[in-house]
Amino acid sequence: MTDIHGHYDAMKRMLGKIGFSSGDRLIFAGDYIDRGPDSYEMLRWIENPGENVVLVRGNHDEEFRCYVEVMGMIFQKRRMETSSGKDTISVYQTARQLSPYFDVYGTVGNLVKERKVSFEKLSEWARCIGKMPYFYEVVMNGKRCIIVHGGFIESLTCLEGTDTDGSYDSLEDFYLKARDDAYIYGGVEHGMIIAGHTPTTAMYELPFNHGNVYRAYDEELDCIFYDLDCGYTFKSIRPEAKLACLRLEDERIFYV
């Protein structure tokens, strides 16, 4: 499952639909927050999702971690009280003034102003995100299966001489942010890549599929690609959008 984007209730409905139990292993491909109404509930959930749940990092999660890091530097400079709600709001407002790109989706602002969350708590959540891997690998039916948010590539040297050469600062940047490049240049031999990040409701993106899961096959690599981001967070403007879940054993797809 991927790109929950603050839709906690939809995630819970999916867990009910798939009959998720302690005997299963559930892997999320990132972007738990922003855009939707329940980022607070999602952040509380990632504190303790369960021993059989794996949380991979998404770009929105990493951005949240960076926002908290910026606030931490201001706190340190001002020597303010991290458990104080008033000081947290003051530092947040300073950070907003420093950069128009700080808290683009307003998630941190909602947390500190409406939910009265202190910097101390924000830091706990940021540490949880900092422990999330950039990708997770399993072997299923003899295939190397990699779950990642944006895309997976073995090395940035694979991009040398292409139109996107130099577009990514690091492999981690590719893991978090790759869109079409993930399907054109990414992949693994005799394997499978399961990603999200690019909504299949986005008409001008390669994995566009009218709000259904996108599946592609690279014959040269013998690699299957899945994009599970079916754009649920845009459902109000894209009625075909869905939340999707893929069962790796038989590649069955579930929707809510």
Contacts in CASP RR format, 6 or more apart in sequence:
PFRMAT RR
TARGET T0000
AUTHOR 0000-0000-0000
METHOD contacts of the structure
MODEL  1
MTDIHGHYDAMKRMLGKIGFSSGDRLIFAGDYIDRGPDSYEMLRWIENPG
ENVVLVRGNHDEEFRCYVEVMGMIFQKRRMETSSGKDTISVYQTARQLSP
YFDVYGTVGNLVKERKVSFEKLSEWARCIGKMPYFYEVVMNGKRCIIVHG
GFIESLTCLEGTDTDGSYDSLEDFYLKARDDAYIYGGVEHGMIIAGHTPT
TAMYELPFNHGNVYRAYDEELDCIFYDLDCGYTFKSIRPEAKLACLRLED
ERIFYV
1 11 0 8 1.000
1 14 0 8 1.000
1 26 0 8 1.000
1 27 0 8 1.000
1 28 0 8 1.000
1 29 0 8 1.000
1 228 0 8 1.000
1 243 0 8 1.000
1 244 0 8 1.000
1 245 0 8 1.000
1 246 0 8 1.000
2 28 0 8 1.000
2 29 0 8 1.000
2 30 0 8 1.000
2 31 0 8 1.000
2 149 0 8 1.000
2 195 0 8 1.000
2 196 0 8 1.000
2 197 0 8 1.000
2 228 0 8 1.000
2 229 0 8 1.000
2 244 0 8 1.000
3 29 0 8 1.000
3 30 0 8 1.000
3 31 0 8 1.000
3 196 0 8 1.000
3 197 0 8 1.000
3 199 0 8 1.000
3 228 0 8 1.000
3 229 0 8 1.000
3 231 0 8 1.000
3 232 0 8 1.000
3 233 0 8 1.000
4 10 0 8 1.000
4 11 0 8 1.000
4 28 0 8 1.000
4 30 0 8 1.000
4 31 0 8 1.000
4 32 0 8 1.000
4 42 0 8 1.000
4 232 0 8 1.000
4 243 0 8 1.000
5 31 0 8 1.000
5 32 0 8 1.000
5 33 0 8 1.000
5 34 0 8 1.000
5 35 0 8 1.000
5 36 0 8 1.000
5 60 0 8 1.000
5 232 0 8 1.000
5 233 0 8 1.000
6 32 0 8 1.000
6 33 0 8 1.000
6 34 0 8 1.000
6 35 0 8 1.000
6 36 0 8 1.000
6 37 0 8 1.000
6 38 0 8 1.000
6 39 0 8 1.000
6 41 0 8 1.000
6 42 0 8 1.000
6 233 0 8 1.000
7 36 0 8 1.000
7 37 0 8 1.000
7 38 0 8 1.000
7 232 0 8 1.000
7 233 0 8 1.000
7 243 0 8 1.000
8 38 0 8 1.000
8 41 0 8 1.000
8 42 0 8 1.000
8 45 0 8 1.000
9 38 0 8 1.000
10 232 0 8 1.000
10 243 0 8 1.000
10 256 0 8 1.000
11 42 0 8 1.000
11 243 0 8 1.000
13 243 0 8 1.000
13 256 0 8 1.000
14 243 0 8 1.000
14 245 0 8 1.000
14 254 0 8 1.000
14 256 0 8 1.000
15 26 0 8 1.000
17 245 0 8 1.000
17 254 0 8 1.000
17 256 0 8 1.000
18 24 0 8 1.000
18 245 0 8 1.000
18 247 0 8 1.000
18 254 0 8 1.000
20 26 0 8 1.000
22 52 0 8 1.000
23 52 0 8 1.000
24 52 0 8 1.000
25 52 0 8 1.000
25 53 0 8 1.000
25 54 0 8 1.000
26 52 0 8 1.000
26 53 0 8 1.000
26 54 0 8 1.000
27 53 0 8 1.000
27 54 0 8 1.000
27 56 0 8 1.000
27 136 0 8 1.000
27 138 0 8 1.000
27 147 0 8 1.000
28 53 0 8 1.000
28 54 0 8 1.000
28 55 0 8 1.000
28 56 0 8 1.000
29 56 0 8 1.000
29 58 0 8 1.000
29 147 0 8 1.000
29 148 0 8 1.000
29 149 0 8 1.000
29 150 0 8 1.000
29 194 0 8 1.000
29 195 0 8 1.000
29 196 0 8 1.000
29 197 0 8 1.000
29 228 0 8 1.000
30 55 0 8 1.000
30 56 0 8 1.000
30 57 0 8 1.000
30 58 0 8 1.000
30 60 0 8 1.000
30 61 0 8 1.000
30 132 0 8 1.000
30 149 0 8 1.000
30 196 0 8 1.000
31 58 0 8 1.000
31 59 0 8 1.000
31 60 0 8 1.000
31 61 0 8 1.000
31 149 0 8 1.000
31 196 0 8 1.000
31 197 0 8 1.000
32 39 0 8 1.000
32 42 0 8 1.000
32 43 0 8 1.000
32 45 0 8 1.000
32 46 0 8 1.000
32 55 0 8 1.000
32 60 0 8 1.000
32 61 0 8 1.000
33 39 0 8 1.000
33 42 0 8 1.000
33 43 0 8 1.000
33 60 0 8 1.000
33 61 0 8 1.000
33 64 0 8 1.000
33 107 0 8 1.000
34 60 0 8 1.000
34 64 0 8 1.000
34 105 0 8 1.000
34 106 0 8 1.000
34 107 0 8 1.000
35 105 0 8 1.000
35 233 0 8 1.000
36 233 0 8 1.000
39 107 0 8 1.000
39 110 0 8 1.000
39 111 0 8 1.000
40 110 0 8 1.000
40 111 0 8 1.000
40 115 0 8 1.000
40 117 0 8 1.000
43 111 0 8 1.000
43 125 0 8 1.000
46 55 0 8 1.000
46 125 0 8 1.000
46 128 0 8 1.000
46 129 0 8 1.000
47 124 0 8 1.000
47 125 0 8 1.000
47 128 0 8 1.000
49 55 0 8 1.000
54 133 0 8 1.000
54 136 0 8 1.000
54 147 0 8 1.000
55 132 0 8 1.000
56 132 0 8 1.000
56 133 0 8 1.000
56 134 0 8 1.000
56 135 0 8 1.000
56 136 0 8 1.000
56 147 0 8 1.000
56 148 0 8 1.000
56 149 0 8 1.000
57 129 0 8 1.000
57 130 0 8 1.000
57 132 0 8 1.000
57 133 0 8 1.000
57 134 0 8 1.000
57 149 0 8 1.000
57 176 0 8 1.000
58 132 0 8 1.000
58 149 0 8 1.000
58 150 0 8 1.000
58 176 0 8 1.000
58 197 0 8 1.000
59 149 0 8 1.000
59 150 0 8 1.000
59 176 0 8 1.000
59 177 0 8 1.000
59 197 0 8 1.000
60 105 0 8 1.000
61 129 0 8 1.000
61 132 0 8 1.000
62 129 0 8 1.000
62 176 0 8 1.000
63 104 0 8 1.000
64 107 0 8 1.000
64 108 0 8 1.000
64 125 0 8 1.000
64 126 0 8 1.000
64 129 0 8 1.000
65 126 0 8 1.000
65 129 0 8 1.000
65 130 0 8 1.000
67 95 0 8 1.000
67 102 0 8 1.000
67 103 0 8 1.000
67 108 0 8 1.000
68 108 0 8 1.000
68 119 0 8 1.000
68 122 0 8 1.000
68 123 0 8 1.000
68 125 0 8 1.000
68 126 0 8 1.000
69 126 0 8 1.000
70 95 0 8 1.000
70 98 0 8 1.000
70 102 0 8 1.000
71 88 0 8 1.000
71 91 0 8 1.000
71 92 0 8 1.000
71 95 0 8 1.000
71 108 0 8 1.000
71 119 0 8 1.000
71 122 0 8 1.000
72 91 0 8 1.000
72 119 0 8 1.000
72 123 0 8 1.000
74 91 0 8 1.000
74 94 0 8 1.000
74 95 0 8 1.000
75 82 0 8 1.000
75 87 0 8 1.000
75 91 0 8 1.000
75 119 0 8 1.000
78 91 0 8 1.000
80 87 0 8 1.000
80 90 0 8 1.000
80 91 0 8 1.000
81 87 0 8 1.000
82 88 0 8 1.000
82 118 0 8 1.000
82 119 0 8 1.000
82 120 0 8 1.000
82 123 0 8 1.000
83 118 0 8 1.000
83 119 0 8 1.000
83 120 0 8 1.000
84 118 0 8 1.000
85 112 0 8 1.000
85 116 0 8 1.000
85 117 0 8 1.000
85 118 0 8 1.000
85 119 0 8 1.000
87 119 0 8 1.000
88 112 0 8 1.000
88 117 0 8 1.000
88 118 0 8 1.000
88 119 0 8 1.000
88 122 0 8 1.000
89 112 0 8 1.000
89 113 0 8 1.000
91 119 0 8 1.000
92 103 0 8 1.000
92 108 0 8 1.000
92 109 0 8 1.000
92 112 0 8 1.000
92 113 0 8 1.000
95 102 0 8 1.000
95 103 0 8 1.000
96 102 0 8 1.000
96 103 0 8 1.000
103 109 0 8 1.000
108 122 0 8 1.000
111 117 0 8 1.000
111 122 0 8 1.000
112 118 0 8 1.000
112 119 0 8 1.000
112 122 0 8 1.000
134 148 0 8 1.000
134 149 0 8 1.000
134 171 0 8 1.000
134 172 0 8 1.000
134 175 0 8 1.000
134 176 0 8 1.000
135 146 0 8 1.000
135 147 0 8 1.000
135 148 0 8 1.000
135 149 0 8 1.000
135 152 0 8 1.000
135 175 0 8 1.000
136 146 0 8 1.000
136 147 0 8 1.000
136 148 0 8 1.000
137 144 0 8 1.000
137 145 0 8 1.000
137 146 0 8 1.000
137 147 0 8 1.000
138 145 0 8 1.000
138 147 0 8 1.000
138 248 0 8 1.000
139 145 0 8 1.000
140 192 0 8 1.000
140 248 0 8 1.000
140 249 0 8 1.000
141 249 0 8 1.000
143 190 0 8 1.000
143 191 0 8 1.000
143 192 0 8 1.000
143 224 0 8 1.000
144 188 0 8 1.000
144 190 0 8 1.000
144 191 0 8 1.000
144 192 0 8 1.000
145 191 0 8 1.000
145 192 0 8 1.000
145 193 0 8 1.000
145 194 0 8 1.000
145 248 0 8 1.000
146 152 0 8 1.000
146 187 0 8 1.000
146 188 0 8 1.000
146 191 0 8 1.000
146 192 0 8 1.000
146 193 0 8 1.000
146 194 0 8 1.000
147 194 0 8 1.000
147 195 0 8 1.000
148 175 0 8 1.000
148 193 0 8 1.000
148 194 0 8 1.000
148 195 0 8 1.000
149 175 0 8 1.000
149 176 0 8 1.000
149 195 0 8 1.000
149 196 0 8 1.000
149 197 0 8 1.000
150 174 0 8 1.000
150 175 0 8 1.000
150 176 0 8 1.000
150 177 0 8 1.000
150 178 0 8 1.000
150 179 0 8 1.000
150 182 0 8 1.000
150 195 0 8 1.000
150 196 0 8 1.000
150 197 0 8 1.000
150 198 0 8 1.000
151 174 0 8 1.000
151 175 0 8 1.000
151 178 0 8 1.000
151 181 0 8 1.000
151 182 0 8 1.000
151 186 0 8 1.000
151 187 0 8 1.000
151 193 0 8 1.000
151 195 0 8 1.000
151 197 0 8 1.000
152 174 0 8 1.000
152 175 0 8 1.000
152 182 0 8 1.000
152 186 0 8 1.000
152 187 0 8 1.000
152 188 0 8 1.000
152 193 0 8 1.000
152 195 0 8 1.000
153 159 0 8 1.000
153 171 0 8 1.000
153 174 0 8 1.000
153 178 0 8 1.000
153 182 0 8 1.000
153 185 0 8 1.000
153 186 0 8 1.000
153 187 0 8 1.000
154 186 0 8 1.000
154 187 0 8 1.000
154 188 0 8 1.000
155 171 0 8 1.000
156 166 0 8 1.000
156 168 0 8 1.000
156 170 0 8 1.000
156 171 0 8 1.000
156 174 0 8 1.000
158 185 0 8 1.000
158 186 0 8 1.000
159 165 0 8 1.000
159 166 0 8 1.000
159 167 0 8 1.000
159 168 0 8 1.000
159 181 0 8 1.000
159 185 0 8 1.000
162 185 0 8 1.000
164 181 0 8 1.000
164 185 0 8 1.000
167 181 0 8 1.000
168 174 0 8 1.000
168 177 0 8 1.000
168 178 0 8 1.000
174 181 0 8 1.000
174 182 0 8 1.000
176 197 0 8 1.000
177 197 0 8 1.000
178 186 0 8 1.000
178 197 0 8 1.000
179 197 0 8 1.000
179 198 0 8 1.000
179 205 0 8 1.000
179 206 0 8 1.000
180 198 0 8 1.000
180 205 0 8 1.000
180 206 0 8 1.000
180 207 0 8 1.000
182 193 0 8 1.000
182 195 0 8 1.000
182 197 0 8 1.000
182 198 0 8 1.000
182 225 0 8 1.000
183 206 0 8 1.000
183 207 0 8 1.000
183 216 0 8 1.000
183 225 0 8 1.000
184 206 0 8 1.000
186 193 0 8 1.000
187 193 0 8 1.000
187 218 0 8 1.000
187 221 0 8 1.000
187 223 0 8 1.000
187 225 0 8 1.000
188 221 0 8 1.000
188 223 0 8 1.000
189 221 0 8 1.000
189 222 0 8 1.000
189 223 0 8 1.000
190 221 0 8 1.000
190 222 0 8 1.000
190 223 0 8 1.000
191 221 0 8 1.000
191 222 0 8 1.000
191 223 0 8 1.000
191 224 0 8 1.000
192 223 0 8 1.000
192 224 0 8 1.000
192 225 0 8 1.000
192 226 0 8 1.000
193 223 0 8 1.000
193 224 0 8 1.000
193 225 0 8 1.000
193 226 0 8 1.000
194 226 0 8 1.000
194 228 0 8 1.000
194 246 0 8 1.000
194 248 0 8 1.000
195 225 0 8 1.000
195 226 0 8 1.000
195 227 0 8 1.000
195 228 0 8 1.000
195 229 0 8 1.000
196 227 0 8 1.000
196 228 0 8 1.000
196 229 0 8 1.000
197 227 0 8 1.000
197 229 0 8 1.000
198 205 0 8 1.000
198 206 0 8 1.000
198 207 0 8 1.000
198 227 0 8 1.000
198 229 0 8 1.000
199 205 0 8 1.000
199 211 0 8 1.000
199 229 0 8 1.000
199 230 0 8 1.000
199 231 0 8 1.000
199 234 0 8 1.000
199 238 0 8 1.000
199 241 0 8 1.000
200 207 0 8 1.000
200 208 0 8 1.000
200 209 0 8 1.000
200 210 0 8 1.000
200 211 0 8 1.000
200 212 0 8 1.000
200 213 0 8 1.000
200 214 0 8 1.000
200 227 0 8 1.000
200 229 0 8 1.000
200 230 0 8 1.000
200 231 0 8 1.000
201 208 0 8 1.000
201 210 0 8 1.000
201 211 0 8 1.000
201 230 0 8 1.000
201 231 0 8 1.000
201 234 0 8 1.000
201 238 0 8 1.000
201 240 0 8 1.000
201 241 0 8 1.000
202 208 0 8 1.000
207 214 0 8 1.000
207 216 0 8 1.000
207 227 0 8 1.000
208 214 0 8 1.000
209 227 0 8 1.000
210 240 0 8 1.000
211 230 0 8 1.000
211 231 0 8 1.000
211 238 0 8 1.000
211 240 0 8 1.000
211 241 0 8 1.000
211 242 0 8 1.000
212 230 0 8 1.000
212 240 0 8 1.000
212 242 0 8 1.000
212 244 0 8 1.000
213 226 0 8 1.000
213 227 0 8 1.000
213 228 0 8 1.000
213 230 0 8 1.000
213 244 0 8 1.000
213 246 0 8 1.000
213 253 0 8 1.000
214 225 0 8 1.000
214 226 0 8 1.000
214 227 0 8 1.000
215 224 0 8 1.000
215 225 0 8 1.000
215 226 0 8 1.000
216 224 0 8 1.000
216 225 0 8 1.000
217 223 0 8 1.000
217 224 0 8 1.000
217 225 0 8 1.000
218 224 0 8 1.000
218 225 0 8 1.000
226 246 0 8 1.000
228 244 0 8 1.000
228 245 0 8 1.000
228 246 0 8 1.000
229 244 0 8 1.000
230 241 0 8 1.000
230 242 0 8 1.000
230 243 0 8 1.000
230 244 0 8 1.000
230 255 0 8 1.000
231 238 0 8 1.000
231 241 0 8 1.000
231 242 0 8 1.000
231 243 0 8 1.000
232 241 0 8 1.000
232 242 0 8 1.000
232 243 0 8 1.000
233 241 0 8 1.000
234 241 0 8 1.000
235 241 0 8 1.000
235 242 0 8 1.000
242 255 0 8 1.000
242 256 0 8 1.000
243 255 0 8 1.000
243 256 0 8 1.000
244 253 0 8 1.000
244 254 0 8 1.000
244 255 0 8 1.000
245 253 0 8 1.000
245 254 0 8 1.000
245 255 0 8 1.000
246 252 0 8 1.000
246 253 0 8 1.000
246 254 0 8 1.000
247 253 0 8 1.000
247 254 0 8 1.000
END
